[in-house]
Amino acid sequence: MPFFDLTGQTAIVTGAAGGIGEAIARRLSQAGATVAIADLDAAAAATTSQSIPNSFPIEVDISNSASVKTAFDAVFARTGRVDVLVNNAGIAGKAAPITEQSDEDWQRIIGVNLVGVVNCCREALPHMRANKYGRIVNIASIAGKEGNPNMTGYSATKAAVIGLTKSLGKEVATENICVNAVAPAVVQTKILDQLTPQQITYMTDKIPMRRTGKPEEIAAVVHFLASPDCSFVTAQCYDASGGRATY
C-alpha cells in the first residue's frame, strides 16, 4: 500500500477551482480520493473538475452557513461520507492602511477567511464523528504569524485560523479526528493579483529561498496531513515558507 493512501475516501476542498486549492484537489485525487471541487465560481469548478479524475464540482459560498450545509449535504448524498476537509478558500482583502479600510472590507474578509472555515468545520464534524474518522486541514498563512503591513485584515484572519486549528484539534483529539493547518509564505497564484507589486516584493524578499512557493509544494504538505498516516499529529501549524518562519 502506498504511503498517504486515500482510496475510498471523500475529500472536500474549498476554493479548489484554481491555485493552491486546485493543486491540492489534484494531489488528493491522485492518492485515490473522490474530491469535491467546492468553489463560489460554479463554472470554474466544473471546468477544473473535468481535468481531475474522480472529482465533481460543488457550488458553495463558505461565508453563508446555509450554502455550506446545502453543499455538504450534496456531497454526502453523492458519496455517503466526508473523510477529509481542506479549508483552502480565502481572499487577500483590500491592500491599504487600516484607516482606509471600511466596515464592509472587514466584514467580507472575516466572513470568508474565518467564518467560512468555521462554517465548513461545523458541517464536516458530524459526518466525521459518525464515521469515527476525519482529517481537517486549514490553509493559514505566514502573515498570520508575522503580520504584513497594509494587510491587517488578511493577517488577523489567518492568525485566527491558526488559533481555531489549535483549539479545535484539542477539542476532537480523542475522536480520531486530526485538525492541522498549513501556513504558506507567498505562493504564485491569482490571489497575488489583489496585491501591489511592492507588497509582493516585500513578502518575497523575506523568504530565504528567494522565490515564491508553488501550489504543488503546498499540496504535498496537505496530502500528509489529510491522510491516515497523520495519526499522532493534531492542533499543529506546518510552515511551508521557504525558510521565512522558523518557529
Secondary structure per residue as TSV (DSSP state, phi and psi in degrees):
chain	resnum	aa	ss	phi	psi
A	1	M	-	360.0	130.1
A	2	P	-	-69.1	155.8
A	3	F	T	-66.2	148.4
A	4	F	T	60.6	34.1
A	5	D	-	-71.1	134.9
A	6	L	-	-121.3	20.2
A	7	T	T	-57.0	130.4
A	8	G	T	86.4	-4.6
A	9	Q	-	-95.7	155.9
A	10	T	E	-111.3	129.2
A	11	A	E	-119.5	136.3
A	12	I	E	-108.6	123.4
A	13	V	E	-118.8	116.2
A	14	T	E	-84.4	151.2
A	15	G	T	62.5	35.5
A	16	A	T	-94.4	4.8
A	17	A	T	-70.7	-19.3
A	18	G	S	-163.5	177.3
A	19	G	H	62.1	-141.5
A	20	I	H	-60.6	-40.7
A	21	G	H	-60.8	-41.9
A	22	E	H	-63.3	-42.9
A	23	A	H	-62.5	-39.3
A	24	I	H	-65.5	-45.6
A	25	A	H	-59.4	-42.4
A	26	R	H	-62.8	-43.3
A	27	R	H	-64.4	-44.0
A	28	L	H	-69.2	-35.3
A	29	S	H	-63.4	-43.1
A	30	Q	H	-62.8	-25.7
A	31	A	T	-85.0	-1.8
A	32	G	T	111.4	-3.4
A	33	A	-	-79.2	151.2
A	34	T	E	-86.4	126.5
A	35	V	E	-117.8	127.3
A	36	A	E	-88.8	117.3
A	37	I	E	-84.9	90.2
A	38	A	E	-93.5	124.2
A	39	D	E	-158.4	152.7
A	40	L	S	-67.9	-31.5
A	41	D	-	-89.0	94.6
A	42	A	H	-62.7	-39.8
A	43	A	H	-65.6	-43.3
A	44	A	H	-66.0	-38.4
A	45	A	H	-62.7	-41.2
A	46	A	H	-64.6	-41.5
A	47	T	H	-64.0	-45.5
A	48	T	H	-63.1	-41.5
A	49	S	H	-60.3	-31.7
A	50	Q	H	-61.7	-25.3
A	51	S	T	-103.7	4.9
A	52	I	S	-119.2	113.1
A	53	P	T	-58.5	149.5
A	54	N	T	55.9	40.5
A	55	S	E	-131.4	162.5
A	56	F	E	-151.1	149.0
A	57	P	E	-85.4	146.4
A	58	I	E	-136.7	124.4
A	59	E	E	-82.8	132.0
A	60	V	-	-154.8	140.8
A	61	D	-	-106.7	100.6
A	62	I	T	-66.2	-19.0
A	63	S	T	-76.7	-8.7
A	64	N	-	-112.7	115.0
A	65	S	H	-63.6	-34.7
A	66	A	H	-66.3	-40.0
A	67	S	H	-63.7	-40.7
A	68	V	H	-63.8	-44.5
A	69	K	H	-60.8	-44.4
A	70	T	H	-60.1	-43.2
A	71	A	H	-66.2	-45.4
A	72	F	H	-67.6	-37.6
A	73	D	H	-61.8	-38.2
A	74	A	H	-66.7	-40.7
A	75	V	H	-63.2	-46.4
A	76	F	H	-63.5	-40.2
A	77	A	H	-63.1	-30.7
A	78	R	H	-83.5	-39.4
A	79	T	H	-115.4	-17.9
A	80	G	S	79.8	11.1
A	81	R	-	-165.5	157.3
A	82	V	-	-136.4	105.4
A	83	D	-	-99.0	-35.2
A	84	V	E	-131.2	133.8
A	85	L	E	-125.2	124.2
A	86	V	E	-114.2	108.4
A	87	N	E	-84.9	87.9
A	88	N	-	-103.4	-28.8
A	89	A	-	-58.1	135.8
A	90	G	-	-169.6	163.7
A	91	I	-	-128.8	153.8
A	92	A	-	-78.1	-28.1
A	93	G	-	79.0	-179.6
A	94	K	-	-71.9	127.8
A	95	A	-	-88.9	99.8
A	96	A	S	-168.9	159.5
A	97	P	-	-57.4	152.5
A	98	I	G	-59.6	-30.2
A	99	T	G	-70.7	-12.0
A	100	E	G	-106.7	10.6
A	101	Q	-	-103.0	135.2
A	102	S	-	-91.6	170.2
A	103	D	H	-56.9	-40.9
A	104	E	H	-64.7	-38.1
A	105	D	H	-59.2	-45.3
A	106	W	H	-70.4	-40.4
A	107	Q	H	-63.2	-37.9
A	108	R	H	-68.3	-46.7
A	109	I	H	-71.3	-34.7
A	110	I	H	-68.0	-39.4
A	111	G	I	-61.3	-40.6
A	112	V	I	-84.3	-54.4
A	113	N	I	-75.5	-27.2
A	114	L	I	-115.0	-58.6
A	115	V	I	-61.1	-35.5
A	116	G	H	-59.8	-41.0
A	117	V	H	-66.3	-42.8
A	118	V	H	-60.5	-47.5
A	119	N	H	-56.7	-45.0
A	120	C	H	-69.6	-39.8
A	121	C	H	-62.8	-42.1
A	122	R	H	-63.6	-34.4
A	123	E	H	-79.0	-32.7
A	124	A	H	-76.3	-36.4
A	125	L	H	-59.5	-43.4
A	126	P	H	-58.7	-38.3
A	127	H	H	-65.5	-42.4
A	128	M	H	-67.4	-41.4
A	129	R	H	-63.1	-39.1
A	130	A	H	-63.4	-32.7
A	131	N	H	-93.9	-3.8
A	132	K	T	55.3	37.8
A	133	Y	-	-165.8	144.1
A	134	G	E	-177.3	155.5
A	135	R	E	-136.1	125.8
A	136	I	E	-119.0	128.4
A	137	V	E	-124.5	120.1
A	138	N	E	-103.4	130.1
A	139	I	E	-88.3	108.6
A	140	A	-	-97.1	-138.1
A	141	S	-	-170.6	150.8
A	142	I	T	-59.4	-28.3
A	143	A	H	-60.0	-27.4
A	144	G	H	-73.9	-14.7
A	145	K	H	-99.0	-41.9
A	146	E	H	-106.5	-25.9
A	147	G	-	78.8	135.6
A	148	N	-	-118.6	134.7
A	149	P	T	-62.3	145.8
A	150	N	T	63.8	15.4
A	151	M	-	-134.2	45.9
A	152	T	H	-64.0	-40.4
A	153	G	H	-64.3	-45.5
A	154	Y	H	-64.4	-47.7
A	155	S	H	-62.0	-43.2
A	156	A	H	-66.4	-42.3
A	157	T	H	-71.0	-34.3
A	158	K	H	-71.9	-33.2
A	159	A	H	-62.8	-39.8
A	160	A	H	-64.3	-37.0
A	161	V	H	-63.6	-39.0
A	162	I	H	-64.0	-44.1
A	163	G	H	-63.3	-41.6
A	164	L	H	-60.4	-43.3
A	165	T	H	-59.6	-47.3
A	166	K	H	-64.9	-40.2
A	167	S	H	-69.9	-49.4
A	168	L	H	-66.6	-36.7
A	169	G	H	-58.1	-41.7
A	170	K	H	-71.0	-34.0
A	171	E	H	-63.2	-35.6
A	172	V	T	-113.9	19.3
A	173	A	T	-62.9	-25.5
A	174	T	T	-95.5	8.6
A	175	E	T	-111.0	16.5
A	176	N	T	60.9	30.2
A	177	I	E	-119.8	118.8
A	178	C	E	-105.5	134.0
A	179	V	E	-124.1	118.3
A	180	N	E	-137.3	167.2
A	181	A	E	-127.1	157.6
A	182	V	E	-123.1	131.3
A	183	A	E	-113.8	93.3
A	184	P	E	-76.3	154.0
A	185	A	-	-83.4	-165.5
A	186	V	-	-62.9	130.0
A	187	V	B	-120.5	142.6
A	188	Q	S	-76.1	89.1
A	189	T	S	-137.0	178.1
A	190	K	G	-68.5	-16.0
A	191	I	G	-62.6	-23.2
A	192	L	G	-66.7	-20.1
A	193	D	G	-64.4	-18.3
A	194	Q	G	-84.5	-6.9
A	195	L	S	-110.5	162.4
A	196	T	-	-83.5	156.5
A	197	P	H	-57.3	-34.0
A	198	Q	H	-64.8	-39.0
A	199	Q	H	-67.6	-39.9
A	200	I	H	-65.1	-42.2
A	201	T	H	-63.1	-42.5
A	202	Y	H	-56.2	-45.8
A	203	M	H	-71.9	-42.5
A	204	T	H	-66.9	-37.3
A	205	D	H	-63.7	-20.5
A	206	K	T	-86.7	-4.5
A	207	I	-	-91.9	118.4
A	208	P	T	-57.0	-32.2
A	209	M	T	-72.5	-10.6
A	210	R	-	60.1	39.1
A	211	R	S	-157.3	163.9
A	212	T	-	-79.0	159.9
A	213	G	B	-80.6	167.4
A	214	K	-	-109.7	144.3
A	215	P	H	-52.9	-37.3
A	216	E	H	-64.8	-28.1
A	217	E	H	-72.7	-33.4
A	218	I	H	-72.1	-40.3
A	219	A	H	-60.1	-33.6
A	220	A	H	-64.6	-39.9
A	221	V	H	-69.0	-42.8
A	222	V	H	-61.1	-38.5
A	223	H	H	-55.1	-48.4
A	224	F	H	-60.2	-48.8
A	225	L	H	-65.2	-21.8
A	226	A	T	-91.8	1.0
A	227	S	S	-105.5	163.7
A	228	P	T	-61.8	-24.7
A	229	D	T	-64.4	-22.7
A	230	C	-	-83.7	75.8
A	231	S	-	-109.4	-14.8
A	232	F	S	-129.7	26.6
A	233	V	-	-126.7	116.8
A	234	T	-	-154.6	159.7
A	235	A	S	60.2	32.0
A	236	Q	-	-115.8	159.8
A	237	C	E	-123.2	115.3
A	238	Y	E	-94.5	125.3
A	239	D	E	-81.3	139.2
A	240	A	E	-131.3	77.2
A	241	S	S	-128.5	10.7
A	242	G	T	62.6	23.0
A	243	G	T	94.6	1.1
A	244	R	S	-62.5	-48.8
A	245	A	-	-106.7	132.9
A	246	T	-	-126.6	25.8
A	247	Y	-	-137.8	360.0
